[in-house]
Amino acid sequence: MSTVATRTDSSARVPFLVRIDAVGRWLAPLGLRALLAWEFFEAGREKLHGQNWFAELGGRFPPPFSWFGADLNWHLATGLELGASVALLLGLGTRYAAAALWVLTLVAIGAVHWPQHWDNLAELWRGYAITDDGYGNYKLPLLYLAMLLPLILSGAGRLSLDALIARRTPVTASADRRAWGWTALAIGLSFAPLLPVFGAALAVLGLGLLTLSRLQPPRPLAAASP
């Protein structure tokens, strides 16, 4: 009885929002995974049963996809959207599936949704829309990128196959300069074709952090508490 009472008293002293955080680690990523899985699966299913219109885009695909041809790009996009959607829903290989969809979405923005010509940020901002009035329509894919990013950085959450597999080798570590550097470098390079100044600045920041990390000794990994 005393042990039960002690545990109850201890949990009662934990701030309420901290306990909500614990619930969020189960449910919050699940909502993102389910919604993104549905949206990308629908896009893949439409391609599977539809006509290939990638040839109409001309040379708008960025390298290396511009080297593949319309048919190969169509099949790659279809397979990725269908396969990665299932992976997101199951929470299996979530970071890799989300990262692949991140690249796919950036390619789609550059080839389809990004304005072909813009002279200033005011003109570019007019493309933040669902309908295309001649200024692009990158709003929806940009929202997808914002939803994919937490899955890439934080994973699928506890209600996933990834979490079940990770229980066998639980390891925790804090974010250091190397982790921040690789993250900044990856995001900067992925955005560089669309926003060269922003992408290059973020990539340079990432390289700087990676350089500084070589001067910082690595921190030992700590076993996660059960």
C-alpha positions in Angstrom: 0.0 0.0 0.0 2.8 2.4 0.9 4.5 1.8 -2.4 1.4 2.5 -4.4 0.7 5.6 -2.4 4.3 6.8 -2.9 4.0 6.3 -6.7 0.6 8.1 -6.8 2.0 11.0 -4.8 5.1 11.2 -7.0 3.0 11.2 -10.2 0.7 13.8 -8.8 3.7 16.2 -8.3 4.7 16.0 -11.9 3.3 19.1 -13.8 0.2 18.4 -15.8 1.7 19.6 -19.1 4.7 17.3 -18.6 2.3 14.4 -18.4 0.5 15.7 -21.5 3.9 15.7 -23.2 4.2 12.0 -22.4 0.9 11.4 -24.2 2.0 13.5 -27.1 5.0 11.2 -27.7 2.4 8.5 -28.4 -0.2 10.4 -30.4 1.2 13.6 -31.9 3.4 11.9 -34.6 0.6 9.4 -35.3 -1.6 12.2 -36.6 1.1 13.5 -38.9 1.9 10.0 -40.2 -1.7 9.2 -40.9 -2.5 12.4 -42.7 0.6 12.4 -44.8 0.2 8.7 -45.6 -3.3 9.3 -46.9 -2.3 12.4 -49.0 0.7 10.7 -50.6 -1.0 7.4 -51.1 -3.8 9.2 -52.9 -1.3 11.0 -55.1 0.4 7.7 -55.9 -2.8 5.9 -56.6 -3.9 8.7 -59.1 -0.6 8.3 -60.9 -0.9 4.5 -60.9 -4.2 4.7 -62.8 -3.6 8.0 -64.6 -1.7 9.2 -67.7 1.9 10.3 -67.5 2.0 14.1 -67.7 5.6 14.5 -66.7 6.7 15.0 -70.3 4.7 18.2 -70.4 7.0 19.7 -67.8 9.9 19.9 -70.2 13.2 20.5 -68.5 11.8 21.7 -65.2 13.1 18.6 -63.2 16.3 19.4 -61.3 19.3 17.1 -61.7 19.7 14.2 -61.3 16.0 13.6 -62.1 16.3 15.6 -65.3 18.5 12.8 -66.6 16.0 10.0 -66.0 13.3 10.8 -68.5 9.6 11.3 -68.0 8.6 7.6 -67.8 11.2 6.6 -65.2 10.4 9.7 -63.1 6.7 8.8 -63.2 7.3 5.3 -62.1 9.7 6.4 -59.3 7.3 9.0 -58.0 4.4 6.5 -58.1 6.3 3.7 -56.3 7.7 6.1 -53.7 4.4 7.7 -52.9 2.7 4.3 -52.5 5.5 2.6 -50.6 6.5 5.4 -48.3 2.8 6.0 -47.4 2.5 2.5 -46.1 5.8 2.9 -44.2 4.6 6.1 -42.6 1.3 4.5 -41.6 3.0 1.6 -40.0 5.8 3.7 -38.5 8.4 1.5 -40.1 11.6 3.2 -41.4 9.8 6.4 -40.7 12.8 8.8 -40.9 13.9 7.3 -44.3 10.4 7.3 -45.7 9.8 10.9 -44.6 13.2 12.0 -46.0 12.4 10.4 -49.4 9.0 12.1 -49.5 10.8 15.4 -48.5 13.0 15.1 -51.6 10.0 14.1 -53.8 8.1 17.2 -52.5 11.0 19.5 -53.2 11.3 18.2 -56.7 7.5 18.6 -57.2 7.8 22.2 -55.9 10.6 23.0 -58.3 9.1 21.3 -61.3 5.4 22.1 -60.9 4.5 24.5 -58.1 7.4 27.1 -58.1 6.9 30.3 -60.1 9.0 30.2 -63.3 10.0 33.8 -62.9 10.1 36.1 -59.9 12.1 39.2 -59.3 11.5 39.9 -55.6 10.1 38.3 -52.4 6.7 40.1 -52.9 6.2 38.3 -56.2 7.4 35.0 -54.7 4.9 35.4 -51.9 2.1 35.5 -54.3 2.8 31.9 -55.1 1.9 30.9 -51.6 -1.6 29.9 -52.7 -3.6 26.8 -53.7 -4.6 28.0 -57.1 -2.1 29.0 -59.8 -2.7 32.6 -61.1 0.6 32.7 -62.8 2.7 33.0 -59.7 3.0 29.3 -58.7 1.1 27.4 -56.1 3.5 26.0 -53.6 1.4 26.5 -50.4 0.2 22.8 -50.1 3.6 21.1 -50.7 5.2 23.6 -48.4 2.8 22.5 -45.7 3.8 18.9 -46.4 7.4 19.8 -45.9 6.6 21.4 -42.5 4.8 18.2 -41.5 7.5 15.8 -42.8 10.3 17.7 -40.9 9.3 16.6 -37.4 9.1 13.0 -38.6 12.6 13.2 -40.1 14.1 14.7 -36.9 12.0 13.0 -34.2 10.9 9.8 -35.8 7.5 8.0 -35.7 6.7 8.3 -32.0 6.0 5.5 -29.6 3.0 4.1 -31.4 5.0 2.6 -34.2 7.0 -0.4 -35.3 10.1 1.8 -35.2 9.6 2.3 -31.4 9.0 -1.4 -30.9 12.3 -2.3 -32.7 14.2 0.5 -30.8 13.3 -1.0 -27.4 15.9 -3.6 -28.0 18.7 -1.0 -28.1 17.6 2.1 -26.2 20.1 4.9 -26.5 19.8 8.6 -25.8 22.1 11.5 -26.7 21.9 15.2 -26.7 22.1 17.4 -29.8 25.6 18.5 -30.4 27.3 20.7 -33.1 27.7 17.7 -35.4 24.0 16.9 -35.3 23.0 20.5 -35.8 25.6 20.8 -38.6 24.4 17.8 -40.6 20.7 19.0 -40.2 21.5 22.5 -41.4 23.6 21.2 -44.2 20.9 18.8 -45.4 18.1 21.4 -45.3 20.3 24.0 -46.9 21.3 21.9 -49.8 17.7 20.7 -50.4 16.4 24.3 -50.5 19.3 25.7 -52.6 17.7 25.0 -56.0 14.6 27.0 -54.9 16.1 29.7 -52.7 19.8 29.9 -53.5 20.8 32.5 -51.0 18.9 30.9 -48.1 20.0 27.4 -49.0 23.6 28.4 -49.4 23.6 30.4 -46.1 22.1 27.4 -44.2 24.6 25.0 -45.8 27.5 27.2 -44.9 26.2 27.4 -41.3 26.1 23.6 -41.3 29.6 23.3 -42.6 30.8 25.7 -40.0 29.1 23.7 -37.2 30.6 20.5 -38.6 34.1 22.1 -38.6 33.6 23.2 -35.0 32.4 19.8 -34.0 35.8 18.3 -34.9 37.3 20.4 -32.1 34.7 19.1 -29.6 35.3 15.7 -28.2 32.2 13.4 -28.7 30.0 12.9 -25.7 29.5 9.3 -24.4 26.1 7.8 -25.2 23.8 7.0 -22.2 21.5 4.1 -21.9 17.9 5.2 -21.9 15.9 4.6 -18.7 13.2 1.9 -19.1 
